[in-house]
Amino acid sequence: MRTPTAPADLDAALTAAQAGDRHGYAALWRHHQPAVLRYLYVVIGEHAEDVASETWLHVIRDLHGFHGDLGAFRGWLFRIARHRAHDERRRTRRSTPSAPPPAAPDAATGALEGEGTTWALTVIATLPPDQAEAVMLRVVAGLDVATTAHILGKRPGAVRIATMRGLRRLAKHPQVRERV
């Protein structure tokens, strides 16, 4: 099965995956996994791949009970990713309470994403957490304001403001200014 790019292909993949079709599930994974990994890298750092795996296991387990269109699926997927990231953060704090999240990407992420994307994710990760998440979900993952607000547990206006502030802060970031 080819990697779907058209929304109709992804709608069909979602329907097939909900019915238990592994090809439909694989198509959803191929299409969404890069954005999930980028989001999780900014939110959780070096544990992004592990958390992404946990996210997809959760999706596999509960997809049969999911009801909604492709947009709702994307919101559901990123909400699961966010919850798994928070679980990982709590687990990490309990095992190493004073260890901050890493500032640099791990080798696997660097190889997977390439230099430019890794650089951009590293810069986005310097934003305050609420702004980084809003920018990742709105701009990088392409979710709408309502879905992002639902995922983050914020009002739509708060999401718009966090996104705007994050983008403004990025525009003023010295590394961004020297690359433009």
N, C-alpha and C positions, 0 to 999 in steps of 0.2 A: 504494500500500500504506500503510495507517495505521501510525502508530508503535506498536509492540507494547509492552504493559505487563505482560501476563500471562506467567509463565514458559513456558507452553506455546507462546505465540507466539514467544518468543525461542528456545526449543528448535527450533521449526520454521525460524526464520530462520537459526540456526546450521547446521542440516542443509542448508538450501538454499544458503547461502553456501559451505559445503564442497564442494558440487557445482558451484560456479561461478556461482550465481544472483546477479546484481547487486542485486536487490531484497532478498534475504536479507542480503547484506553491508551494504546501506544501512540496514536495520532495526537490525542490530547496532551500526553506527556511531552512528545517532541515539540509541540507548538508552545506550551506554557513553561516548560522546565527552565529555559534560559532566563526568563523574566523572574521566575520564582527564585532562582539562584542569585540573581543580581539584587533583588529585594532583600533576601536573607543575608547576603554578604554585608550590606549596609547595616542591617539590624543586629546581627549576631556575630559577624566577623568570621573567624576561622572555622566555626562550627556550621557554616552555611550548608555544606553538602550533607552532613549528617541530619540536620534539621529538615532539609528538602526531602531526604529519603523518608523520614518519619511523616512528613506532610503527605507524600504520595501513598504511603501505607494506609494512612487515615482515609484518604480519598478512595482507595481501592475498597477498604472495609465498608465505607458508608455510601458509596456512589449509588447503589441500588435504591436507597431511600431518598436521594436528592431529587427535588422537583424544581424545575425552572429552566430558563433558556441559557444560552451560552454566556450572556452577561452576568446572570445570577451565578452561574458556575464559577466564573472568574472571581467574583466577589467571595464566594464560598471558599474557593481554593486559597486565596490570599488571607482570608480570615483564619483558616486552619494553619497556614504558614506562620502567621503572626502569633497564634496561640502556642504553637510548637516552639517558636523562638523564645517566647516568654518562659515556657517550661524549661528550656535549655539554660536560659540566663539564671533562673532560680537554682537549677541543679549545679551550675558552675559556681555560683556564689557560695553554695553550701560546701562544696569541695575545696575551693580556693577563694576565700572571702576577699582577699586584697588584690587579686589579679584583675587588672583592667582588660577590656576587650582589645585584641591586637589592632595596631594601627596599619599594618601592612597586610596585603593579601597573601594567602598561602600559595604555594607553588601550583597546586592543581587549579585554583581559581585563575591565577595568572596565565597559565597555559591555555585554559579553556576560553577565557574572555579576550585575551589579547591585550597588548600594552595600553592602547587608548581607552578601552572600556574599563580596565582595571584602574587606570589613573582616575577616570571620572568617578568611579565608585568610591575610591579612596577619598577623593575630595568631598563627595556628597556625605560620606561617613563622618566628616568633621563638623557637619551641621548639628545643631541641637537635635536630639532624637525625634521630637515631634515634627520638626521641619524635614528631617531626612526621610522619615517614613512618608510624609505627605508628598514630597517630591518624587520618591521612588514609585509610589502607587499611582499618582496622577500623571506624571510625565513619563517615567520609564515603563511602568506596566500599562499605562494608558487607560486606567479605570476612571469612571466618571466621578463627580463630586459626591453624589449620593452614596454610591458603593463604597468609596473611600471613607466617607464619614461613618458608615455602618461598621466597616472593618475596624476603624480606629476608636469607635465609641465617642465620636465628637459630632457637633453640629456642622452642617455643610459650610456655614460661614467661617467657622474655626478652621476647617480644612482649607478653604480658599485663602485665608490669611496665612496659615502655616506654609502653604505652598508658595505664596507670593513672597513671604519673608525669606524662605529658603532660597528661592531663585534669585532674589536681590542680593542675598549674602553670597551666593555662588558667583554672581556677576562681579562682585567686589573682591573676591578671593584672589590673592596675589598669584597663585599658580594658574588660575583661569585667565587672569588679565595678561600674563606673559605668554600664554599659548594662543591668544586671539590675535 
